[in-house]
Amino acid sequence: MAFTHRLLHLLFVFSIFHLSLGARRLTELVQDSSNLLHYHNGPLLTGKISVNFIWYGTFKPSQKAIVSDFISSLSTKSPIEPSVATWWKTTEKYHTKSTPSLSLRLGKHISDDSYSLGKSLTDEHLVQLASRGESYDAVNVVLTASDVAVDGFCSSRCGSHGSAYVSKTKHVKGKNYKFAYIWVGNSETQCPGQCAWPFHQPIYGPQAAPLVAPNNDVGMDGLVINLGGLLAGTVTNPFGNGYYQGDADAPLEVASACPGVYAKGAYPGYAGDLLVDSTTGASYNAHGTNGRKYLLPALYDPSTSKCSTLV
């Protein structure tokens, strides 16, 4: 990808066709350009969509609450700004007047703490796990625990999103349907410097002291960053023919077009001028439900042709 203005950071885009449309990775060269993301005439996610979770491996109840509260925060206006709901509104700008609006809600939780597929997973395993969730009007999110290895995890990606066909046993009137899914790994022990930056010292690039995680969990706070970006990519490019730039097999999407940017003043190795909790010293840029604070990536705003930050 050749661009006029380049920004080096710890994340880059990776994809496996029809399995992984967008992913967060270690380094990326990104441009500032008007009309960066192009529409490829495919469907977006619309209507009332449930976000279902498949928890693979061991997660503490407190860790599940961090993620659940994040999803609830997308549609619940916080009394304190900037909020997660305000951050999410940027994705609404990709829906035209003729396109039905999108409403996300927290769906079902499925736990597999027995590691039924083992502790080393392939992309095929991820699809198998995602298929355990709802098939229609849903995004199924597979979250793997810190002791689970996934092909490409840490070495080339922190998470990914894609789509898969509904199994034949779930077909309706003989038709084939695709469902959208996301996978994100907990990088706490395997690669926090790669997938939980800026809450851990980076492996590559400019070195700076790590920031304090807002929910006091480096792995899960990093997971929320990745999940937020991939969820934005999922709703605007669910099946590989929505909004993106570049090669369809390795697209830049609404969040991956703005890597490493979390607040104004960001530059390589510096996340930007974030808000800091006066009590805990934690860095964040969004308020959520139940008093939560989160750090969320910048999203590409089609109305301004710029990466939009909350602070």
C-alpha positions as CSV (number, residue, x, y, z in Angstrom):
1,M,0.0,0.0,0.0
2,A,1.6,3.2,-1.2
3,F,0.4,6.4,0.5
4,T,1.4,10.1,0.6
5,H,1.3,10.5,4.4
6,R,2.6,7.5,6.4
7,L,2.2,6.7,10.0
8,L,4.1,3.8,11.6
9,H,2.6,2.1,14.5
10,L,2.2,-1.3,16.2
11,L,-0.9,-2.4,14.3
12,F,-1.5,-3.5,10.7
13,V,-4.2,-5.1,8.6
14,F,-4.2,-8.8,7.8
15,S,-6.9,-10.9,6.2
16,I,-7.7,-14.5,5.1
17,F,-10.3,-14.4,2.4
18,H,-13.9,-15.0,3.6
19,L,-12.5,-16.0,7.0
20,S,-10.8,-12.8,8.1
21,L,-11.7,-9.6,6.4
22,G,-9.9,-7.3,8.8
23,A,-7.5,-7.7,11.7
24,R,-5.3,-5.7,14.0
25,R,-1.6,-6.3,13.6
26,L,1.8,-5.0,14.4
27,T,2.8,-2.4,11.9
28,E,1.0,-0.5,9.2
29,L,1.7,2.4,6.8
30,V,-1.4,4.5,6.6
31,Q,-2.4,7.5,4.5
32,D,-4.4,10.6,5.2
33,S,-6.6,11.0,2.2
34,S,-10.0,12.5,1.2
35,N,-12.5,9.8,0.6
36,L,-10.2,7.1,1.9
37,L,-12.8,4.3,2.2
38,H,-14.7,3.3,-0.9
39,Y,-18.1,1.6,-1.0
40,H,-18.2,-1.7,-2.9
41,N,-22.0,-2.0,-3.2
42,G,-22.4,-4.8,-0.7
43,P,-24.7,-5.0,2.3
44,L,-24.0,-3.5,5.7
45,L,-25.3,-4.8,8.9
46,T,-28.7,-3.2,9.6
47,G,-31.7,-3.7,11.9
48,K,-31.7,-5.1,15.4
49,I,-28.5,-7.1,15.8
50,S,-27.5,-9.2,18.8
51,V,-23.9,-9.5,19.8
52,N,-23.4,-13.0,21.1
53,F,-20.2,-14.2,22.9
54,I,-18.5,-17.5,22.8
55,W,-16.0,-17.5,25.7
56,Y,-13.4,-20.1,24.9
57,G,-11.2,-21.0,27.8
58,T,-11.1,-19.6,31.3
59,F,-12.3,-16.1,32.0
60,K,-13.0,-14.5,35.3
61,P,-16.5,-13.1,35.9
62,S,-14.9,-9.6,36.2
63,Q,-13.3,-10.0,32.8
64,K,-16.6,-11.0,31.2
65,A,-18.2,-7.9,32.8
66,I,-15.7,-5.6,31.2
67,V,-16.6,-6.8,27.8
68,S,-20.4,-7.1,28.4
69,D,-20.5,-3.5,29.8
70,F,-18.7,-2.3,26.7
71,I,-21.3,-3.8,24.3
72,S,-24.1,-2.4,26.5
73,S,-22.4,1.0,26.4
74,L,-22.7,1.2,22.6
75,S,-26.4,1.8,22.8
76,T,-26.7,3.3,26.2
77,K,-25.9,7.0,26.5
78,S,-23.5,7.7,29.4
79,P,-24.4,10.7,31.5
80,I,-20.7,11.7,31.2
81,E,-19.1,12.6,27.9
82,P,-17.1,11.6,25.9
83,S,-19.0,8.3,25.8
84,V,-18.8,4.9,24.1
85,A,-22.2,5.6,22.5
86,T,-20.8,8.9,21.0
87,W,-17.8,7.0,19.6
88,W,-20.1,4.4,18.0
89,K,-22.2,7.1,16.2
90,T,-19.4,7.5,13.7
91,T,-20.3,4.1,12.2
92,E,-23.9,5.4,11.6
93,K,-22.5,7.8,9.0
94,Y,-21.9,4.9,6.7
95,H,-25.6,4.1,6.5
96,T,-27.5,6.1,3.9
97,K,-31.1,7.4,4.2
98,S,-32.3,4.4,2.2
99,T,-30.5,2.0,4.5
100,P,-32.2,0.8,7.7
101,S,-30.5,1.9,10.9
102,L,-28.5,-0.5,13.1
103,S,-29.2,-1.2,16.7
104,L,-26.9,-3.5,18.7
105,R,-27.8,-5.3,21.9
106,L,-26.0,-7.7,24.2
107,G,-27.1,-11.2,23.3
108,K,-26.3,-14.7,24.6
109,H,-23.2,-16.0,26.3
110,I,-21.8,-19.4,25.6
111,S,-18.9,-20.7,27.7
112,D,-16.5,-23.4,26.8
113,D,-14.1,-23.5,29.7
114,S,-13.2,-27.1,29.0
115,Y,-11.2,-26.2,25.9
116,S,-13.2,-28.7,23.8
117,L,-11.1,-28.0,20.7
118,G,-7.8,-27.9,22.5
119,K,-5.5,-25.0,23.2
120,S,-4.2,-24.5,19.7
121,L,-6.8,-23.3,17.2
122,T,-7.0,-22.7,13.5
123,D,-9.3,-20.4,11.5
124,E,-11.5,-23.4,10.9
125,H,-11.8,-23.9,14.6
126,L,-12.8,-20.2,15.0
127,V,-15.6,-20.6,12.5
128,Q,-16.7,-23.8,14.3
129,L,-16.9,-21.9,17.6
130,A,-18.6,-18.9,16.0
131,S,-21.3,-21.2,14.5
132,R,-22.4,-22.0,18.1
133,G,-24.0,-18.6,18.3
134,E,-27.2,-17.3,16.6
135,S,-27.3,-17.5,12.8
136,Y,-29.5,-14.6,12.0
137,D,-29.5,-10.9,13.0
138,A,-26.4,-11.5,15.0
139,V,-22.7,-11.0,15.3
140,N,-21.0,-13.9,17.0
141,V,-17.9,-13.0,18.9
142,V,-15.3,-15.6,19.8
143,L,-13.0,-14.6,22.6
144,T,-10.1,-16.9,23.4
145,A,-8.4,-17.0,26.8
146,S,-4.8,-16.0,27.5
147,D,-3.6,-19.6,27.4
148,V,-5.1,-20.3,24.0
149,A,-2.9,-20.2,20.9
150,V,-4.6,-19.2,17.6
151,D,-2.9,-19.3,14.1
152,G,-1.3,-16.0,13.5
153,F,-2.0,-14.6,17.0
154,C,0.7,-12.3,18.1
155,S,2.9,-13.1,15.1
156,S,0.6,-11.4,12.6
157,R,-2.7,-10.4,14.2
158,C,-4.6,-9.7,17.4
159,G,-8.0,-10.5,16.2
160,S,-10.1,-10.7,13.0
161,H,-13.6,-10.6,11.6
162,G,-15.2,-12.4,8.7
163,S,-18.3,-14.3,7.7
164,A,-19.3,-17.9,7.2
165,Y,-22.2,-19.8,5.8
166,V,-24.9,-21.1,8.1
167,S,-24.7,-24.9,8.5
168,K,-27.1,-26.9,6.4
169,T,-29.1,-27.9,9.5
170,K,-29.9,-24.3,10.1
171,H,-31.0,-23.4,6.6
172,V,-34.3,-21.7,6.1
173,K,-36.4,-22.7,3.1
174,G,-33.3,-24.2,1.5
175,K,-31.4,-20.9,1.2
176,N,-27.8,-20.3,2.1
177,Y,-27.1,-17.5,4.6
178,K,-23.9,-16.0,5.9
179,F,-23.4,-14.8,9.4
180,A,-20.8,-12.3,10.6
181,Y,-18.3,-13.2,13.3
182,I,-15.4,-11.7,15.2
183,W,-12.4,-13.3,17.0
184,V,-10.2,-11.6,19.5
185,G,-7.6,-13.1,21.8
186,N,-6.6,-12.1,25.3
187,S,-2.9,-11.2,24.9
188,E,-2.1,-10.8,28.6
189,T,0.6,-13.5,28.7
190,Q,1.4,-14.2,25.1
191,C,2.0,-10.7,23.5
192,P,0.7,-7.7,25.5
193,G,3.4,-5.5,23.9
194,Q,1.9,-6.2,20.5
195,C,-1.8,-6.6,21.1
196,A,-2.4,-4.6,24.4
197,W,-0.4,-1.5,23.6
198,P,-0.5,1.2,24.9
199,F,-1.1,-0.6,28.2
200,H,2.2,-2.5,27.9
201,Q,5.7,-1.6,26.7
202,P,5.7,-2.1,22.9
203,I,7.9,-4.7,21.3
204,Y,8.8,-2.6,18.3
205,G,9.0,1.1,17.4
206,P,9.4,4.1,19.7
207,Q,9.5,3.2,23.3
208,A,7.4,4.9,26.0
209,A,6.2,4.0,29.4
210,P,3.0,1.9,29.3
211,L,-0.3,3.5,30.3
212,V,-2.5,2.3,33.2
213,A,-5.4,0.2,32.0
214,P,-8.8,1.8,32.9
215,N,-10.3,-1.5,34.1
216,N,-7.1,-2.7,35.8
217,D,-6.7,-5.6,33.3
218,V,-4.1,-5.1,30.6
219,G,-5.2,-8.2,28.6
220,M,-8.9,-7.4,28.7
221,D,-8.5,-3.6,28.2
222,G,-6.4,-4.4,25.2
223,L,-9.0,-6.9,24.0
224,V,-11.7,-4.2,24.1
225,I,-9.6,-1.9,21.9
226,N,-9.3,-4.7,19.3
227,L,-12.9,-5.8,19.7
228,G,-14.2,-2.2,19.2
229,G,-12.2,-1.7,16.0
230,L,-13.2,-5.0,14.6
231,L,-16.9,-4.5,15.5
232,A,-16.8,-1.2,13.6
233,G,-15.2,-3.0,10.6
234,T,-17.9,-5.7,10.8
235,V,-20.9,-3.5,10.6
236,T,-19.5,-1.4,7.7
237,N,-17.8,-4.3,5.8
238,P,-19.5,-7.5,7.1
239,F,-19.1,-9.7,3.9
240,G,-16.1,-8.2,2.2
241,N,-17.9,-5.9,-0.2
242,G,-18.8,-2.9,2.0
243,Y,-16.6,0.0,2.9
244,Y,-12.9,-0.5,2.7
245,Q,-9.8,0.7,0.9
246,G,-7.2,-1.4,-1.0
247,D,-7.1,-5.2,-1.7
248,A,-10.3,-7.0,-0.7
249,D,-8.1,-9.7,0.8
250,A,-6.3,-7.2,3.1
251,P,-8.6,-4.2,3.4
252,L,-8.2,-1.0,5.4
253,E,-11.5,-0.5,7.2
254,V,-13.1,2.2,9.4
255,A,-10.8,1.5,12.4
256,S,-7.7,-0.1,10.8
257,A,-7.4,3.1,8.6
258,C,-6.5,5.0,11.8
259,P,-4.0,2.7,13.6
260,G,-2.3,4.0,16.8
261,V,-4.6,7.0,17.1
262,Y,-6.7,7.4,20.2
263,A,-6.7,11.1,20.9
264,K,-5.5,14.4,19.4
265,G,-1.8,14.8,19.2
266,A,-1.1,11.1,18.5
267,Y,2.1,10.1,16.7
268,P,4.1,6.9,16.4
269,G,4.6,5.5,19.9
270,Y,2.2,8.0,21.5
271,A,-1.5,7.3,21.7
272,G,-2.5,11.0,22.0
273,D,-3.6,13.4,24.7
274,L,-5.9,11.1,26.6
275,L,-8.0,11.6,29.7
276,V,-6.4,10.4,32.9
277,D,-8.4,9.3,36.0
278,S,-7.2,11.4,38.9
279,T,-7.6,8.5,41.4
280,T,-6.2,5.5,39.5
281,G,-4.0,7.2,37.0
282,A,-5.6,5.2,34.2
283,S,-5.7,6.5,30.7
284,Y,-9.0,6.4,28.7
285,N,-11.1,8.3,26.2
286,A,-14.6,7.1,26.7
287,H,-17.1,6.6,29.5
288,G,-19.4,3.6,29.6
289,T,-22.2,2.0,31.6
290,N,-21.7,1.1,35.3
291,G,-19.1,3.7,35.7
292,R,-16.7,2.0,33.2
293,K,-13.9,3.8,31.3
294,Y,-12.5,2.5,28.1
295,L,-9.8,3.3,25.5
296,L,-11.2,3.1,22.0
297,P,-9.5,3.5,18.6
298,A,-10.1,6.4,16.3
299,L,-12.6,5.8,13.5
300,Y,-12.5,7.1,10.0
301,D,-15.3,9.7,9.6
302,P,-16.7,9.8,6.0
303,S,-18.2,13.2,6.6
304,T,-14.8,14.8,7.3
305,S,-12.5,12.4,5.5
306,K,-10.4,12.3,8.7
307,C,-9.7,9.9,11.6
308,S,-12.1,11.0,14.4
309,T,-11.2,10.9,18.0
310,L,-13.4,11.6,21.1
311,V,-10.7,13.7,22.8
